Amino acid sequence: MPLPLKAGEVLRGRYQTIRIIGQGGMGCIYLADDLRLKGRQCALKEVEYDLKLSPELIQESRDQFMREATVLARLDHPNLPKVSDFFSIESRDYLVMDFVPGKDLRTIMVEKRQGNEFLAESMVLDWASQLCDALEFLHSQNPPILHRDVKPSNLKLTPNGLLKLVDFGLVKVLAPGEITITILQGQGTALYTPLEQYGGDSGHTGIPTDIYAFGATLYHLLTNHPPADARERFLDPESLTPIREINPNISLKSEKAILWAMGIHPFDRPQTIQDFRQTLFGSRQPISRTRYSATPIVKYLPGIPEKVLLGTAMLISVLGLLIHLLL
């Protein structure tokens, strides 16, 4: 873990750090003052590379960071923070974004849970509509852009009620024929990560990857319970408790849409945000194409270590995806 910058440090003669507002395995996110535009505060996302890696891999990762930062800087949408600058200092790269005031949805959910309450479905669906807008915009770019880390803590609600999808740390540009470098990108957050995103990126993540994370986020917000992760669900399909068993106030339509979005196989989910939006808010019905037995695999294979089962499950999933791509 790199040593964080100290409060008061000035980067590039322009950005003066105030405090750390986020932290991850590859660096911190800082609140900073823009000394050139007085009164403006921004968020600095820091990326530091593992110096044990070969110089070639580090350079390739940094080149990718610059390419993706260039793409992000061109985006302009009300539900996304504006990327205004990017630069490098020695072994670290920085992305400069608008600072988004307000609480993240995880904090809001936890406050409700501490009061033994659920978030209102109508409120969560309003947030979902705004998130649909943000993801539809990202996915409509040419080439499409994936966020790959949609989760409650990456969704901030501003004081005027505008939802912002923040932290582009795992962004992926779906350039044809290009495989994302996993050294930079990471894997996302386990509770919201679909099966195809585990084990590094071999080219199989796509728009349904963001849709799974979207569904898992809504599940968590509506139930106050984190969803079982995809690996556990692959081994035991019954490990995911239906939403209405936890919160009976949720409509059947919302439950069906969210569980469709959380399909284990990417082809068992909505293929576009438009499909998911129509199912969540309109008359479209979810498509059921279950590919896995409802009986937990572990019941058929007693005595085999879980790690072996998980490895086998992952191999089967990858082979299934390869077969689909070759057909």
VENWO-V400297 format. One record per pair of residues at least 24 apart in sequence whose C-alpha atoms are under 6 Angstrom apart, sorted by the first residue. I is the first residue (numbers start at 1). J is the second residue. Records with the same first field share a line. If there is no record, write none. Layout:
# VENWO-V400297
I=J + J
This chain:
# VENWO-V400297
41=99
42=97 + 98 + 99
43=96 + 97 + 98 + 99
44=95 + 96
45=94 + 95
46=93 + 94
47=92 + 93
48=92
79=134 + 163 + 164
80=164 + 165
101=158
102=157 + 158 + 159
103=156 + 157
104=153 + 155 + 156 + 157
105=152 + 153 + 155
106=152 + 153
136=273
143=174 + 175
144=174
145=172 + 173
146=171 + 172
147=171
148=210
149=188
150=213
151=217
152=217
179=203
191=229
192=216
194=230
195=230
208=266 + 271
211=261
212=261 + 262
215=258 + 261 + 262
223=247
235=296 + 297
236=296
237=294
254=280
